[in-house]
Amino acid sequence: MFLDTLFHIDSEKISDNQADFTVRLNPSHPIYSGHFPNDPITPGVCVVQIAIDLFSHLRLQEYILSQAKNIKFIQIIRPHEYEQVEYRLSWEPLDDGNFAVKVVVAHNDTVFSKMSVILTSLNKNK
């Protein structure tokens, strides 16, 4: 949804059930003009959607959020201050074909968000 518009992947390191992404935010994306003019911040819903987009990218199919078990926004992401942020994803498959995904969004020692979500493939029933 936002890959290559709101953000770009600068680097990725994928192992068994973990992936580390460095993403570069696009401070000129239209979302920032409305959220908020003269002091743009990355909306929480976009922080979550970027995580879903990254999981979809690494699994090579589209996923959607089916359950938000726990989402914490700890620090604001200002795109002019933090153009690059790291997303660390770890996951485990569930018996129903969904994935339990844990995400930490950070830059160096600054943690922006932590979340535990359940993601479902849009292609699951095809």
Phi and psi in radians as a Rosetta constraint file:
Dihedral C 1 N 2 CA 2 C 2 CIRCULARHARMONIC -1.913 0.35
Dihedral N 2 CA 2 C 2 N 3 CIRCULARHARMONIC -0.122 0.35
Dihedral C 2 N 3 CA 3 C 3 CIRCULARHARMONIC -1.075 0.35
Dihedral N 3 CA 3 C 3 N 4 CIRCULARHARMONIC 2.268 0.35
Dihedral C 3 N 4 CA 4 C 4 CIRCULARHARMONIC 1.242 0.35
Dihedral N 4 CA 4 C 4 N 5 CIRCULARHARMONIC 0.218 0.35
Dihedral C 4 N 5 CA 5 C 5 CIRCULARHARMONIC -2.202 0.35
Dihedral N 5 CA 5 C 5 N 6 CIRCULARHARMONIC -1.144 0.35
Dihedral C 5 N 6 CA 6 C 6 CIRCULARHARMONIC -1.396 0.35
Dihedral N 6 CA 6 C 6 N 7 CIRCULARHARMONIC -0.510 0.35
Dihedral C 6 N 7 CA 7 C 7 CIRCULARHARMONIC -2.590 0.35
Dihedral N 7 CA 7 C 7 N 8 CIRCULARHARMONIC 2.783 0.35
Dihedral C 7 N 8 CA 8 C 8 CIRCULARHARMONIC -2.234 0.35
Dihedral N 8 CA 8 C 8 N 9 CIRCULARHARMONIC 2.572 0.35
Dihedral C 8 N 9 CA 9 C 9 CIRCULARHARMONIC -1.489 0.35
Dihedral N 9 CA 9 C 9 N 10 CIRCULARHARMONIC 2.066 0.35
Dihedral C 9 N 10 CA 10 C 10 CIRCULARHARMONIC -1.510 0.35
Dihedral N 10 CA 10 C 10 N 11 CIRCULARHARMONIC -0.646 0.35
Dihedral C 10 N 11 CA 11 C 11 CIRCULARHARMONIC -2.710 0.35
Dihedral N 11 CA 11 C 11 N 12 CIRCULARHARMONIC 2.721 0.35
Dihedral C 11 N 12 CA 12 C 12 CIRCULARHARMONIC -2.563 0.35
Dihedral N 12 CA 12 C 12 N 13 CIRCULARHARMONIC 2.476 0.35
Dihedral C 12 N 13 CA 13 C 13 CIRCULARHARMONIC -2.334 0.35
Dihedral N 13 CA 13 C 13 N 14 CIRCULARHARMONIC 2.010 0.35
Dihedral C 13 N 14 CA 14 C 14 CIRCULARHARMONIC -2.070 0.35
Dihedral N 14 CA 14 C 14 N 15 CIRCULARHARMONIC 2.249 0.35
Dihedral C 14 N 15 CA 15 C 15 CIRCULARHARMONIC -2.135 0.35
Dihedral N 15 CA 15 C 15 N 16 CIRCULARHARMONIC -2.848 0.35
Dihedral C 15 N 16 CA 16 C 16 CIRCULARHARMONIC -0.796 0.35
Dihedral N 16 CA 16 C 16 N 17 CIRCULARHARMONIC -1.251 0.35
Dihedral C 16 N 17 CA 17 C 17 CIRCULARHARMONIC -2.181 0.35
Dihedral N 17 CA 17 C 17 N 18 CIRCULARHARMONIC 0.604 0.35
Dihedral C 17 N 18 CA 18 C 18 CIRCULARHARMONIC -2.573 0.35
Dihedral N 18 CA 18 C 18 N 19 CIRCULARHARMONIC 2.547 0.35
Dihedral C 18 N 19 CA 19 C 19 CIRCULARHARMONIC -2.496 0.35
Dihedral N 19 CA 19 C 19 N 20 CIRCULARHARMONIC 2.414 0.35
Dihedral C 19 N 20 CA 20 C 20 CIRCULARHARMONIC -2.037 0.35
Dihedral N 20 CA 20 C 20 N 21 CIRCULARHARMONIC 2.135 0.35
Dihedral C 20 N 21 CA 21 C 21 CIRCULARHARMONIC -2.066 0.35
Dihedral N 21 CA 21 C 21 N 22 CIRCULARHARMONIC 2.431 0.35
Dihedral C 21 N 22 CA 22 C 22 CIRCULARHARMONIC -1.876 0.35
Dihedral N 22 CA 22 C 22 N 23 CIRCULARHARMONIC 2.120 0.35
Dihedral C 22 N 23 CA 23 C 23 CIRCULARHARMONIC -2.035 0.35
Dihedral N 23 CA 23 C 23 N 24 CIRCULARHARMONIC 2.588 0.35
Dihedral C 23 N 24 CA 24 C 24 CIRCULARHARMONIC -1.912 0.35
Dihedral N 24 CA 24 C 24 N 25 CIRCULARHARMONIC 2.092 0.35
Dihedral C 24 N 25 CA 25 C 25 CIRCULARHARMONIC -1.336 0.35
Dihedral N 25 CA 25 C 25 N 26 CIRCULARHARMONIC 2.621 0.35
Dihedral C 25 N 26 CA 26 C 26 CIRCULARHARMONIC -1.790 0.35
Dihedral N 26 CA 26 C 26 N 27 CIRCULARHARMONIC 1.689 0.35
Dihedral C 26 N 27 CA 27 C 27 CIRCULARHARMONIC -1.127 0.35
Dihedral N 27 CA 27 C 27 N 28 CIRCULARHARMONIC -0.227 0.35
Dihedral C 27 N 28 CA 28 C 28 CIRCULARHARMONIC -1.652 0.35
Dihedral N 28 CA 28 C 28 N 29 CIRCULARHARMONIC 0.098 0.35
Dihedral C 28 N 29 CA 29 C 29 CIRCULARHARMONIC -1.098 0.35
Dihedral N 29 CA 29 C 29 N 30 CIRCULARHARMONIC 2.480 0.35
Dihedral C 29 N 30 CA 30 C 30 CIRCULARHARMONIC -0.998 0.35
Dihedral N 30 CA 30 C 30 N 31 CIRCULARHARMONIC -0.451 0.35
Dihedral C 30 N 31 CA 31 C 31 CIRCULARHARMONIC -0.978 0.35
Dihedral N 31 CA 31 C 31 N 32 CIRCULARHARMONIC -0.658 0.35
Dihedral C 31 N 32 CA 32 C 32 CIRCULARHARMONIC -1.255 0.35
Dihedral N 32 CA 32 C 32 N 33 CIRCULARHARMONIC -0.402 0.35
Dihedral C 32 N 33 CA 33 C 33 CIRCULARHARMONIC -1.221 0.35
Dihedral N 33 CA 33 C 33 N 34 CIRCULARHARMONIC -0.414 0.35
Dihedral C 33 N 34 CA 34 C 34 CIRCULARHARMONIC -1.814 0.35
Dihedral N 34 CA 34 C 34 N 35 CIRCULARHARMONIC -0.074 0.35
Dihedral C 34 N 35 CA 35 C 35 CIRCULARHARMONIC -2.474 0.35
Dihedral N 35 CA 35 C 35 N 36 CIRCULARHARMONIC 1.187 0.35
Dihedral C 35 N 36 CA 36 C 36 CIRCULARHARMONIC -2.292 0.35
Dihedral N 36 CA 36 C 36 N 37 CIRCULARHARMONIC 2.574 0.35
Dihedral C 36 N 37 CA 37 C 37 CIRCULARHARMONIC -0.985 0.35
Dihedral N 37 CA 37 C 37 N 38 CIRCULARHARMONIC 2.389 0.35
Dihedral C 37 N 38 CA 38 C 38 CIRCULARHARMONIC 1.243 0.35
Dihedral N 38 CA 38 C 38 N 39 CIRCULARHARMONIC -0.141 0.35
Dihedral C 38 N 39 CA 39 C 39 CIRCULARHARMONIC -2.674 0.35
Dihedral N 39 CA 39 C 39 N 40 CIRCULARHARMONIC 1.151 0.35
Dihedral C 39 N 40 CA 40 C 40 CIRCULARHARMONIC -1.173 0.35
Dihedral N 40 CA 40 C 40 N 41 CIRCULARHARMONIC 2.418 0.35
Dihedral C 40 N 41 CA 41 C 41 CIRCULARHARMONIC -2.310 0.35
Dihedral N 41 CA 41 C 41 N 42 CIRCULARHARMONIC 2.692 0.35
Dihedral C 41 N 42 CA 42 C 42 CIRCULARHARMONIC -1.393 0.35
Dihedral N 42 CA 42 C 42 N 43 CIRCULARHARMONIC 2.064 0.35
Dihedral C 42 N 43 CA 43 C 43 CIRCULARHARMONIC -1.041 0.35
Dihedral N 43 CA 43 C 43 N 44 CIRCULARHARMONIC 2.519 0.35
Dihedral C 43 N 44 CA 44 C 44 CIRCULARHARMONIC -0.975 0.35
Dihedral N 44 CA 44 C 44 N 45 CIRCULARHARMONIC -0.690 0.35
Dihedral C 44 N 45 CA 45 C 45 CIRCULARHARMONIC -1.098 0.35
Dihedral N 45 CA 45 C 45 N 46 CIRCULARHARMONIC -0.563 0.35
Dihedral C 45 N 46 CA 46 C 46 CIRCULARHARMONIC -1.285 0.35
Dihedral N 46 CA 46 C 46 N 47 CIRCULARHARMONIC -0.640 0.35
Dihedral C 46 N 47 CA 47 C 47 CIRCULARHARMONIC -1.030 0.35
Dihedral N 47 CA 47 C 47 N 48 CIRCULARHARMONIC -0.740 0.35
Dihedral C 47 N 48 CA 48 C 48 CIRCULARHARMONIC -1.200 0.35
Dihedral N 48 CA 48 C 48 N 49 CIRCULARHARMONIC -0.790 0.35
Dihedral C 48 N 49 CA 49 C 49 CIRCULARHARMONIC -1.107 0.35
Dihedral N 49 CA 49 C 49 N 50 CIRCULARHARMONIC -0.616 0.35
Dihedral C 49 N 50 CA 50 C 50 CIRCULARHARMONIC -1.064 0.35
Dihedral N 50 CA 50 C 50 N 51 CIRCULARHARMONIC -0.728 0.35
Dihedral C 50 N 51 CA 51 C 51 CIRCULARHARMONIC -1.059 0.35
Dihedral N 51 CA 51 C 51 N 52 CIRCULARHARMONIC -0.753 0.35
Dihedral C 51 N 52 CA 52 C 52 CIRCULARHARMONIC -1.131 0.35
Dihedral N 52 CA 52 C 52 N 53 CIRCULARHARMONIC -0.748 0.35
Dihedral C 52 N 53 CA 53 C 53 CIRCULARHARMONIC -1.064 0.35
Dihedral N 53 CA 53 C 53 N 54 CIRCULARHARMONIC -0.702 0.35
Dihedral C 53 N 54 CA 54 C 54 CIRCULARHARMONIC -1.156 0.35
Dihedral N 54 CA 54 C 54 N 55 CIRCULARHARMONIC -0.726 0.35
Dihedral C 54 N 55 CA 55 C 55 CIRCULARHARMONIC -1.120 0.35
Dihedral N 55 CA 55 C 55 N 56 CIRCULARHARMONIC -0.723 0.35
Dihedral C 55 N 56 CA 56 C 56 CIRCULARHARMONIC -1.060 0.35
Dihedral N 56 CA 56 C 56 N 57 CIRCULARHARMONIC -0.734 0.35
Dihedral C 56 N 57 CA 57 C 57 CIRCULARHARMONIC -1.054 0.35
Dihedral N 57 CA 57 C 57 N 58 CIRCULARHARMONIC -0.792 0.35
Dihedral C 57 N 58 CA 58 C 58 CIRCULARHARMONIC -1.327 0.35
Dihedral N 58 CA 58 C 58 N 59 CIRCULARHARMONIC -0.457 0.35
Dihedral C 58 N 59 CA 59 C 59 CIRCULARHARMONIC -1.600 0.35
Dihedral N 59 CA 59 C 59 N 60 CIRCULARHARMONIC -0.102 0.35
Dihedral C 59 N 60 CA 60 C 60 CIRCULARHARMONIC 1.056 0.35
Dihedral N 60 CA 60 C 60 N 61 CIRCULARHARMONIC 0.569 0.35
Dihedral C 60 N 61 CA 61 C 61 CIRCULARHARMONIC -2.762 0.35
Dihedral N 61 CA 61 C 61 N 62 CIRCULARHARMONIC 2.810 0.35
Dihedral C 61 N 62 CA 62 C 62 CIRCULARHARMONIC -1.461 0.35
Dihedral N 62 CA 62 C 62 N 63 CIRCULARHARMONIC 2.333 0.35
Dihedral C 62 N 63 CA 63 C 63 CIRCULARHARMONIC -2.077 0.35
Dihedral N 63 CA 63 C 63 N 64 CIRCULARHARMONIC 2.707 0.35
Dihedral C 63 N 64 CA 64 C 64 CIRCULARHARMONIC -2.236 0.35
Dihedral N 64 CA 64 C 64 N 65 CIRCULARHARMONIC 2.787 0.35
Dihedral C 64 N 65 CA 65 C 65 CIRCULARHARMONIC -1.340 0.35
Dihedral N 65 CA 65 C 65 N 66 CIRCULARHARMONIC 2.109 0.35
Dihedral C 65 N 66 CA 66 C 66 CIRCULARHARMONIC -1.855 0.35
Dihedral N 66 CA 66 C 66 N 67 CIRCULARHARMONIC -0.386 0.35
Dihedral C 66 N 67 CA 67 C 67 CIRCULARHARMONIC -2.724 0.35
Dihedral N 67 CA 67 C 67 N 68 CIRCULARHARMONIC 2.311 0.35
Dihedral C 67 N 68 CA 68 C 68 CIRCULARHARMONIC -1.795 0.35
Dihedral N 68 CA 68 C 68 N 69 CIRCULARHARMONIC 1.737 0.35
Dihedral C 68 N 69 CA 69 C 69 CIRCULARHARMONIC -1.293 0.35
Dihedral N 69 CA 69 C 69 N 70 CIRCULARHARMONIC -0.723 0.35
Dihedral C 69 N 70 CA 70 C 70 CIRCULARHARMONIC -2.819 0.35
Dihedral N 70 CA 70 C 70 N 71 CIRCULARHARMONIC 2.135 0.35
Dihedral C 70 N 71 CA 71 C 71 CIRCULARHARMONIC -2.331 0.35
Dihedral N 71 CA 71 C 71 N 72 CIRCULARHARMONIC 2.181 0.35
Dihedral C 71 N 72 CA 72 C 72 CIRCULARHARMONIC -2.141 0.35
Dihedral N 72 CA 72 C 72 N 73 CIRCULARHARMONIC 2.238 0.35
Dihedral C 72 N 73 CA 73 C 73 CIRCULARHARMONIC -1.815 0.35
Dihedral N 73 CA 73 C 73 N 74 CIRCULARHARMONIC 1.986 0.35
Dihedral C 73 N 74 CA 74 C 74 CIRCULARHARMONIC -1.740 0.35
Dihedral N 74 CA 74 C 74 N 75 CIRCULARHARMONIC -0.645 0.35
Dihedral C 74 N 75 CA 75 C 75 CIRCULARHARMONIC -2.488 0.35
Dihedral N 75 CA 75 C 75 N 76 CIRCULARHARMONIC 2.542 0.35
Dihedral C 75 N 76 CA 76 C 76 CIRCULARHARMONIC -1.316 0.35
Dihedral N 76 CA 76 C 76 N 77 CIRCULARHARMONIC 2.438 0.35
Dihedral C 76 N 77 CA 77 C 77 CIRCULARHARMONIC -1.770 0.35
Dihedral N 77 CA 77 C 77 N 78 CIRCULARHARMONIC 1.888 0.35
Dihedral C 77 N 78 CA 78 C 78 CIRCULARHARMONIC -1.672 0.35
Dihedral N 78 CA 78 C 78 N 79 CIRCULARHARMONIC 2.085 0.35
Dihedral C 78 N 79 CA 79 C 79 CIRCULARHARMONIC -1.115 0.35
Dihedral N 79 CA 79 C 79 N 80 CIRCULARHARMONIC -0.443 0.35
Dihedral C 79 N 80 CA 80 C 80 CIRCULARHARMONIC -1.409 0.35
Dihedral N 80 CA 80 C 80 N 81 CIRCULARHARMONIC -0.392 0.35
Dihedral C 80 N 81 CA 81 C 81 CIRCULARHARMONIC -1.585 0.35
Dihedral N 81 CA 81 C 81 N 82 CIRCULARHARMONIC -0.697 0.35
Dihedral C 81 N 82 CA 82 C 82 CIRCULARHARMONIC -2.211 0.35
Dihedral N 82 CA 82 C 82 N 83 CIRCULARHARMONIC 1.432 0.35
Dihedral C 82 N 83 CA 83 C 83 CIRCULARHARMONIC -1.235 0.35
Dihedral N 83 CA 83 C 83 N 84 CIRCULARHARMONIC -0.544 0.35
Dihedral C 83 N 84 CA 84 C 84 CIRCULARHARMONIC -1.932 0.35
Dihedral N 84 CA 84 C 84 N 85 CIRCULARHARMONIC 2.344 0.35
Dihedral C 84 N 85 CA 85 C 85 CIRCULARHARMONIC -2.367 0.35
Dihedral N 85 CA 85 C 85 N 86 CIRCULARHARMONIC 2.728 0.35
Dihedral C 85 N 86 CA 86 C 86 CIRCULARHARMONIC -1.831 0.35
Dihedral N 86 CA 86 C 86 N 87 CIRCULARHARMONIC 2.398 0.35
Dihedral C 86 N 87 CA 87 C 87 CIRCULARHARMONIC -2.027 0.35
Dihedral N 87 CA 87 C 87 N 88 CIRCULARHARMONIC 2.097 0.35
Dihedral C 87 N 88 CA 88 C 88 CIRCULARHARMONIC -1.898 0.35
Dihedral N 88 CA 88 C 88 N 89 CIRCULARHARMONIC 2.051 0.35
Dihedral C 88 N 89 CA 89 C 89 CIRCULARHARMONIC -1.952 0.35
Dihedral N 89 CA 89 C 89 N 90 CIRCULARHARMONIC 2.394 0.35
Dihedral C 89 N 90 CA 90 C 90 CIRCULARHARMONIC -2.325 0.35
Dihedral N 90 CA 90 C 90 N 91 CIRCULARHARMONIC 2.574 0.35
Dihedral C 90 N 91 CA 91 C 91 CIRCULARHARMONIC -2.605 0.35
Dihedral N 91 CA 91 C 91 N 92 CIRCULARHARMONIC 2.810 0.35
Dihedral C 91 N 92 CA 92 C 92 CIRCULARHARMONIC -2.489 0.35
Dihedral N 92 CA 92 C 92 N 93 CIRCULARHARMONIC 2.429 0.35
Dihedral C 92 N 93 CA 93 C 93 CIRCULARHARMONIC -1.250 0.35
Dihedral N 93 CA 93 C 93 N 94 CIRCULARHARMONIC 2.533 0.35
Dihedral C 93 N 94 CA 94 C 94 CIRCULARHARMONIC -1.815 0.35
Dihedral N 94 CA 94 C 94 N 95 CIRCULARHARMONIC 2.828 0.35
Dihedral C 94 N 95 CA 95 C 95 CIRCULARHARMONIC -1.055 0.35
Dihedral N 95 CA 95 C 95 N 96 CIRCULARHARMONIC -0.469 0.35
Dihedral C 95 N 96 CA 96 C 96 CIRCULARHARMONIC -1.532 0.35
Dihedral N 96 CA 96 C 96 N 97 CIRCULARHARMONIC 0.110 0.35
Dihedral C 96 N 97 CA 97 C 97 CIRCULARHARMONIC 1.606 0.35
Dihedral N 97 CA 97 C 97 N 98 CIRCULARHARMONIC -0.151 0.35
Dihedral C 97 N 98 CA 98 C 98 CIRCULARHARMONIC -1.404 0.35
Dihedral N 98 CA 98 C 98 N 99 CIRCULARHARMONIC 3.074 0.35
Dihedral C 98 N 99 CA 99 C 99 CIRCULARHARMONIC -2.220 0.35
Dihedral N 99 CA 99 C 99 N 100 CIRCULARHARMONIC 2.345 0.35
Dihedral C 99 N 100 CA 100 C 100 CIRCULARHARMONIC -1.553 0.35
Dihedral N 100 CA 100 C 100 N 101 CIRCULARHARMONIC 2.088 0.35
Dihedral C 100 N 101 CA 101 C 101 CIRCULARHARMONIC -2.131 0.35
Dihedral N 101 CA 101 C 101 N 102 CIRCULARHARMONIC 2.286 0.35
Dihedral C 101 N 102 CA 102 C 102 CIRCULARHARMONIC -1.916 0.35
Dihedral N 102 CA 102 C 102 N 103 CIRCULARHARMONIC 2.425 0.35
Dihedral C 102 N 103 CA 103 C 103 CIRCULARHARMONIC -2.357 0.35
Dihedral N 103 CA 103 C 103 N 104 CIRCULARHARMONIC 2.393 0.35
Dihedral C 103 N 104 CA 104 C 104 CIRCULARHARMONIC -2.149 0.35
Dihedral N 104 CA 104 C 104 N 105 CIRCULARHARMONIC 2.238 0.35
Dihedral C 104 N 105 CA 105 C 105 CIRCULARHARMONIC -1.936 0.35
Dihedral N 105 CA 105 C 105 N 106 CIRCULARHARMONIC 2.158 0.35
Dihedral C 105 N 106 CA 106 C 106 CIRCULARHARMONIC -2.656 0.35
Dihedral N 106 CA 106 C 106 N 107 CIRCULARHARMONIC 2.992 0.35
Dihedral C 106 N 107 CA 107 C 107 CIRCULARHARMONIC -2.516 0.35
Dihedral N 107 CA 107 C 107 N 108 CIRCULARHARMONIC 1.971 0.35
Dihedral C 107 N 108 CA 108 C 108 CIRCULARHARMONIC 0.926 0.35
Dihedral N 108 CA 108 C 108 N 109 CIRCULARHARMONIC -2.092 0.35
Dihedral C 108 N 109 CA 109 C 109 CIRCULARHARMONIC -1.596 0.35
Dihedral N 109 CA 109 C 109 N 110 CIRCULARHARMONIC -0.031 0.35
Dihedral C 109 N 110 CA 110 C 110 CIRCULARHARMONIC -1.583 0.35
Dihedral N 110 CA 110 C 110 N 111 CIRCULARHARMONIC 2.053 0.35
Dihedral C 110 N 111 CA 111 C 111 CIRCULARHARMONIC -1.701 0.35
Dihedral N 111 CA 111 C 111 N 112 CIRCULARHARMONIC 2.192 0.35
Dihedral C 111 N 112 CA 112 C 112 CIRCULARHARMONIC -1.633 0.35
Dihedral N 112 CA 112 C 112 N 113 CIRCULARHARMONIC -0.697 0.35
Dihedral C 112 N 113 CA 113 C 113 CIRCULARHARMONIC -2.741 0.35
Dihedral N 113 CA 113 C 113 N 114 CIRCULARHARMONIC 2.632 0.35
Dihedral C 113 N 114 CA 114 C 114 CIRCULARHARMONIC -2.341 0.35
Dihedral N 114 CA 114 C 114 N 115 CIRCULARHARMONIC 2.427 0.35
Dihedral C 114 N 115 CA 115 C 115 CIRCULARHARMONIC -2.602 0.35
Dihedral N 115 CA 115 C 115 N 116 CIRCULARHARMONIC 2.628 0.35
Dihedral C 115 N 116 CA 116 C 116 CIRCULARHARMONIC -2.211 0.35
Dihedral N 116 CA 116 C 116 N 117 CIRCULARHARMONIC 2.074 0.35
Dihedral C 116 N 117 CA 117 C 117 CIRCULARHARMONIC -2.355 0.35
Dihedral N 117 CA 117 C 117 N 118 CIRCULARHARMONIC 2.811 0.35
Dihedral C 117 N 118 CA 118 C 118 CIRCULARHARMONIC -1.929 0.35
Dihedral N 118 CA 118 C 118 N 119 CIRCULARHARMONIC 2.207 0.35
Dihedral C 118 N 119 CA 119 C 119 CIRCULARHARMONIC -1.998 0.35
Dihedral N 119 CA 119 C 119 N 120 CIRCULARHARMONIC 2.467 0.35
Dihedral C 119 N 120 CA 120 C 120 CIRCULARHARMONIC -2.106 0.35
Dihedral N 120 CA 120 C 120 N 121 CIRCULARHARMONIC 2.384 0.35
Dihedral C 120 N 121 CA 121 C 121 CIRCULARHARMONIC -1.282 0.35
Dihedral N 121 CA 121 C 121 N 122 CIRCULARHARMONIC 2.424 0.35
Dihedral C 121 N 122 CA 122 C 122 CIRCULARHARMONIC -1.250 0.35
Dihedral N 122 CA 122 C 122 N 123 CIRCULARHARMONIC -0.333 0.35
Dihedral C 122 N 123 CA 123 C 123 CIRCULARHARMONIC -1.663 0.35
Dihedral N 123 CA 123 C 123 N 124 CIRCULARHARMONIC 0.133 0.35
Dihedral C 123 N 124 CA 124 C 124 CIRCULARHARMONIC -0.995 0.35
Dihedral N 124 CA 124 C 124 N 125 CIRCULARHARMONIC -0.706 0.35
Dihedral C 124 N 125 CA 125 C 125 CIRCULARHARMONIC -1.718 0.35
Dihedral N 125 CA 125 C 125 N 126 CIRCULARHARMONIC 0.181 0.35
